[in-house]
Amino acid sequence: MKVFPAFFRFFRSKYFLAATFFLVWMLFFDHNNLFLHLQYRKELKDLSESKKYYKGQIEKTQHDLELLKTNPLWMEKVAREQYLMKREGEDIFLIKEN
């Protein structure tokens, strides 16, 4: 029967109570609590995905810009497809595929 009082004495010790209080304080009440860390990790993941996307878009745009500077046929293709420009006397029909 002496096992239970020693067991309960451990939970009533000042070290256990201080450690429990510290843990609860750090998890819930501190400025850098657990919930903020989870939110920051999610935000960091979203931002790194956005960074990858925009880096890809920058590379694509730089490639297209180089083609525009060096290839006149590419310039004509871009002008016709993106800006709907046409030569005199031409009719353009746009067909959209679903």
N, CA, C and O of each residue as an XYZ file, in Angstrom:
392
protein
N       0.808     -1.200      0.000
C       0.000      0.000      0.000
C       0.848      1.259      0.000
O       0.309      2.354     -0.166
N       2.133      1.142      0.178
C       2.999      2.314      0.192
C       3.313      2.801     -1.222
O       3.903      3.871     -1.372
N       2.942      2.057     -2.258
C       3.243      2.443     -3.638
C       2.424      3.652     -4.047
O       2.959      4.566     -4.674
N       1.163      3.685     -3.716
C       0.311      4.792     -4.130
C       0.712      6.135     -3.537
O       0.739      7.120     -4.275
N       1.017      6.231     -2.277
C       1.423      7.543     -1.761
C       2.714      8.053     -2.400
O       2.837      9.253     -2.648
N       3.677      7.170     -2.672
C       4.909      7.616     -3.329
C       4.613      8.060     -4.759
O       5.192      9.027     -5.255
N       3.716      7.350     -5.403
C       3.321      7.693     -6.771
C       2.644      9.059     -6.807
O       2.949      9.889     -7.664
N       1.727      9.287     -5.874
C       1.044     10.575     -5.820
C       1.961     11.688     -5.331
O       1.785     12.848     -5.704
N       2.923     11.346     -4.513
C       3.881     12.336     -4.026
C       4.706     12.907     -5.190
O       5.078     14.080     -5.176
N       4.988     12.071     -6.192
C       5.737     12.536     -7.358
C       4.967     13.636     -8.081
O       5.554     14.637     -8.491
N       3.651     13.456     -8.239
C       2.843     14.456     -8.934
C       2.633     15.721     -8.113
O       2.280     16.762     -8.667
N       2.841     15.650     -6.830
C       2.692     16.820     -5.985
C       4.019     17.520     -5.745
O       4.062     18.547     -5.068
N       5.103     16.977     -6.292
C       6.408     17.591     -6.041
C       6.506     18.931     -6.765
O       5.866     19.150     -7.794
N       7.309     19.805     -6.211
C       7.437     21.144     -6.790
C       8.105     21.105     -8.167
O       7.854     21.983     -8.993
N       8.938     20.115     -8.424
C       9.603     20.022     -9.727
C       8.621     19.617    -10.824
O       8.635     20.177    -11.920
N       7.774     18.643    -10.517
C       6.771     18.219    -11.481
C       5.777     19.341    -11.761
O       5.418     19.585    -12.913
N       5.341     20.007    -10.728
C       4.387     21.109    -10.910
C       5.008     22.254    -11.706
O       4.350     22.852    -12.557
N       6.278     22.559    -11.427
C       6.952     23.630    -12.171
C       7.128     23.241    -13.637
O       6.919     24.061    -14.532
N       7.506     22.004    -13.874
C       7.680     21.546    -15.257
C       6.349     21.544    -16.003
O       6.294     21.925    -17.173
N       5.282     21.120    -15.337
C       3.950     21.113    -15.955
C       3.488     22.533    -16.250
O       2.973     22.815    -17.331
N       3.674     23.417    -15.287
C       3.304     24.812    -15.510
C       4.089     25.407    -16.681
O       3.522     26.098    -17.527
N       5.399     25.135    -16.724
C       6.238     25.648    -17.809
C       5.779     25.108    -19.158
O       5.711     25.857    -20.133
N       5.467     23.823    -19.225
C       5.032     23.209    -20.466
C       3.704     23.795    -20.944
O       3.551     24.112    -22.124
N       2.753     23.937    -20.035
C       1.458     24.521    -20.392
C       1.642     25.964    -20.840
O       1.034     26.392    -21.820
N       2.464     26.704    -20.139
C       2.708     28.101    -20.504
C       3.308     28.208    -21.908
O       2.865     29.032    -22.708
N       4.305     27.388    -22.207
C       4.977     27.447    -23.507
C       4.074     26.979    -24.642
O       4.163     27.499    -25.754
N       3.205     26.006    -24.377
C       2.334     25.488    -25.433
C       1.173     26.415    -25.756
O       0.774     26.513    -26.916
N       0.626     27.092    -24.769
C      -0.617     27.822    -24.999
C      -0.537     29.334    -24.809
O      -1.182     30.072    -25.554
N       0.231     29.813    -23.841
C       0.159     31.225    -23.485
C       1.321     32.073    -23.963
O       1.200     33.297    -24.007
N       2.418     31.479    -24.315
C       3.605     32.239    -24.706
C       3.398     32.907    -26.059
O       2.531     32.500    -26.833
N       4.187     33.924    -26.339
C       4.096     34.622    -27.615
C       4.411     33.695    -28.786
O       3.833     33.856    -29.861
N       5.291     32.755    -28.609
C       5.647     31.783    -29.651
C       5.059     30.419    -29.309
O       5.792     29.440    -29.169
N       3.734     30.355    -29.176
C       3.110     29.105    -28.758
C       3.020     28.101    -29.908
O       3.397     28.395    -31.042
N       2.525     26.939    -29.595
C       2.462     25.834    -30.548
C       1.598     26.178    -31.757
O       1.958     25.847    -32.887
N       0.482     26.827    -31.538
C      -0.432     27.140    -32.626
C       0.185     28.137    -33.617
O      -0.004     28.015    -34.827
N       0.912     29.109    -33.099
C       1.587     30.053    -33.990
C       2.671     29.356    -34.817
O       2.847     29.665    -35.996
N       3.392     28.421    -34.204
C       4.416     27.695    -34.944
C       3.803     26.877    -36.072
O       4.357     26.826    -37.170
N       2.675     26.243    -35.818
C       2.002     25.474    -36.867
C       1.526     26.394    -37.992
O       1.640     26.058    -39.170
N       0.997     27.546    -37.619
C       0.532     28.508    -38.614
C       1.707     29.037    -39.440
O       1.590     29.189    -40.656
N       2.832     29.317    -38.788
C       4.014     29.811    -39.504
C       4.568     28.763    -40.455
O       5.003     29.098    -41.557
N       4.558     27.501    -40.047
C       5.034     26.438    -40.936
C       4.166     26.320    -42.176
O       4.680     26.144    -43.281
N       2.844     26.417    -42.000
C       1.930     26.350    -43.150
C       2.172     27.532    -44.082
O       2.218     27.371    -45.301
N       2.324     28.703    -43.511
C       2.567     29.896    -44.312
C       3.901     29.798    -45.053
O       3.998     30.205    -46.211
N       4.921     29.265    -44.398
C       6.218     29.085    -45.036
C       6.132     28.108    -46.197
O       6.747     28.322    -47.241
N       5.374     27.040    -46.017
C       5.188     26.062    -47.095
C       4.472     26.700    -48.283
O       4.870     26.498    -49.430
N       3.417     27.471    -48.012
C       2.689     28.148    -49.091
C       3.590     29.143    -49.825
O       3.553     29.234    -51.052
N       4.387     29.877    -49.074
C       5.271     30.863    -49.693
C       6.370     30.202    -50.524
O       6.743     30.719    -51.577
N       6.886     29.073    -50.063
C       7.924     28.390    -50.850
C       7.339     27.816    -52.134
O       8.014     27.804    -53.164
N       6.084     27.336    -52.093
C       5.429     26.885    -53.320
C       5.205     28.051    -54.280
O       5.392     27.906    -55.488
N       4.806     29.199    -53.750
C       4.621     30.386    -54.591
C       5.948     30.815    -55.206
O       6.000     31.233    -56.363
N       7.012     30.710    -54.427
C       8.333     31.083    -54.924
C       8.743     30.197    -56.090
O       9.270     30.690    -57.088
N       8.506     28.889    -55.974
C       8.823     27.966    -57.065
C       8.016     28.310    -58.318
O       8.550     28.316    -59.427
N       6.732     28.596    -58.130
C       5.874     28.930    -59.264
C       6.372     30.195    -59.972
O       6.487     30.223    -61.197
N       6.664     31.231    -59.197
C       7.092     32.490    -59.807
C       8.470     32.382    -60.434
O       8.738     33.049    -61.434
N       9.355     31.561    -59.876
C      10.651     31.350    -60.516
C      10.469     30.679    -61.866
O      11.139     31.038    -62.834
N       9.569     29.713    -61.938
C       9.267     29.066    -63.217
C       8.693     30.053    -64.216
O       9.049     30.024    -65.394
N       7.809     30.925    -63.756
C       7.217     31.924    -64.647
C       8.270     32.917    -65.135
O       8.232     33.340    -66.291
N       9.200     33.290    -64.276
C      10.265     34.209    -64.672
C      11.145     33.567    -65.736
O      11.501     34.212    -66.722
N      11.497     32.294    -65.538
C      12.323     31.602    -66.536
C      11.603     31.510    -67.873
O      12.210     31.719    -68.923
N      10.306     31.197    -67.839
C       9.520     31.105    -69.072
C       9.457     32.463    -69.779
O       9.602     32.541    -70.999
N       9.244     33.514    -69.014
C       9.158     34.848    -69.595
C      10.501     35.288    -70.181
O      10.545     35.901    -71.248
N      11.593     34.974    -69.486
C      12.919     35.313    -70.008
C      13.197     34.560    -71.309
O      13.779     35.117    -72.240
N      12.783     33.302    -71.369
C      12.962     32.516    -72.592
C      12.158     33.127    -73.735
O      12.671     33.279    -74.844
N      10.898     33.477    -73.468
C      10.059     34.102    -74.493
C      10.635     35.452    -74.932
O      10.570     35.795    -76.113
N      11.188     36.206    -74.010
C      11.783     37.497    -74.333
C      12.993     37.330    -75.252
O      13.171     38.091    -76.204
N      13.818     36.331    -74.957
C      14.965     36.054    -75.831
C      14.511     35.685    -77.230
O      15.090     36.134    -78.220
N      13.468     34.862    -77.309
C      12.940     34.489    -78.629
C      12.380     35.710    -79.357
O      12.544     35.838    -80.570
N      11.726     36.598    -78.629
C      11.187     37.805    -79.265
C      12.303     38.694    -79.815
O      12.146     39.316    -80.865
N      13.423     38.749    -79.104
C      14.532     39.595    -79.549
C      15.257     39.012    -80.753
O      15.786     39.759    -81.576
N      15.289     37.692    -80.866
C      16.124     37.075    -81.898
C      15.351     36.509    -83.071
O      15.915     36.385    -84.158
N      14.105     36.164    -82.903
C      13.370     35.462    -83.951
C      12.160     36.278    -84.402
O      11.200     36.416    -83.644
N      12.187     36.819    -85.618
C      11.043     37.615    -86.087
C       9.780     36.779    -86.294
O       8.673     37.299    -86.155
N       9.922     35.507    -86.620
C       8.742     34.663    -86.776
C       8.033     34.455    -85.442
O       6.805     34.392    -85.388
N       8.811     34.348    -84.369
C       8.221     34.220    -83.029
C       7.469     35.497    -82.661
O       6.401     35.447    -82.052
N       8.043     36.648    -83.041
C       7.392     37.924    -82.756
C       6.041     37.987    -83.470
O       5.048     38.437    -82.899
N       6.015     37.534    -84.714
C       4.755     37.526    -85.457
C       3.749     36.571    -84.810
O       2.564     36.887    -84.709
N       4.220     35.420    -84.380
C       3.344     34.434    -83.736
C       2.730     35.011    -82.460
O       1.529     34.872    -82.232
N       3.540     35.649    -81.638
C       3.043     36.238    -80.396
C       2.061     37.360    -80.698
O       1.021     37.469    -80.048
N       2.382     38.187    -81.674
C       1.492     39.303    -82.020
C       0.141     38.789    -82.504
O      -0.897     39.358    -82.168
N       0.151     37.731    -83.279
C      -1.109     37.201    -83.799
C      -1.918     36.487    -82.710
O      -3.130     36.680    -82.604
N      -1.245     35.667    -81.909
C      -1.983     34.855    -80.945
C      -2.385     35.625    -79.691
O      -3.513     35.483    -79.219
N      -1.494     36.425    -79.154
C      -1.797     37.077    -77.880
C      -2.461     38.443    -78.046
O      -3.303     38.833    -77.237
N      -2.082     39.158    -79.089
C      -2.607     40.515    -79.248
C      -3.594     40.632    -80.397
O      -4.072     41.725    -80.704
N      -3.898     39.508    -81.031
C      -4.896     39.426    -82.102
C      -4.625     40.423    -83.236
O      -5.558     40.983    -83.811
N      -3.360     40.637    -83.548
C      -2.997     41.497    -84.663
C      -3.091     40.700    -85.954
O      -2.966     39.475    -85.954
N      -3.313     41.409    -87.048
C      -3.424     40.740    -88.342
C      -2.834     41.617    -89.423
O      -2.665     42.825    -89.253
N      -2.530     40.990    -90.524
C      -2.047     41.741    -91.686
C      -3.246     42.365    -92.390
O      -4.393     41.968    -92.184
N      -2.946     43.354    -93.227
C      -4.019     44.006    -93.961
C      -4.651     43.036    -94.951
O      -3.956     42.316    -95.668
N      -5.953     43.030    -94.975
C      -6.663     42.168    -95.902
C      -6.878     40.752    -95.370
O      -7.412     39.905    -96.086
N      -6.478     40.483    -94.148
C      -6.667     39.146    -93.581
C      -7.887     39.141    -92.671
O      -8.230     40.154    -92.061
N      -8.518     38.015    -92.592
C      -9.577     37.787    -91.606
C      -9.101     36.688    -90.670
O      -8.521     35.693    -91.105
N      -9.353     36.879    -89.383
C      -8.913     35.912    -88.387
C     -10.139     35.284    -87.743
O     -11.062     35.974    -87.310
N     -10.123     33.969    -87.691
C     -11.177     33.223    -87.018
C     -10.558     32.505    -85.836
O      -9.606     31.740    -85.991
N     -11.098     32.754    -84.660
C     -10.610     32.102    -83.453
C     -11.485     30.884    -83.138
O     -12.709     30.981    -83.054
N     -10.828     29.747    -82.968
C     -11.539     28.520    -82.614
C     -11.012     28.076    -81.258
O      -9.823     27.797    -81.104
N     -11.897     28.014    -80.287
C     -11.509     27.604    -78.944
C     -11.900     26.147    -78.745
O     -13.026     25.739    -79.031
N     -10.940     25.376    -78.247
C     -11.218     23.972    -77.946
C     -11.494     23.833    -76.455
O     -10.861     24.486    -75.625
N     -12.436     22.982    -76.139
C     -12.772     22.764    -74.722
C     -11.909     21.704    -74.138
O     -12.043     21.380    -72.958
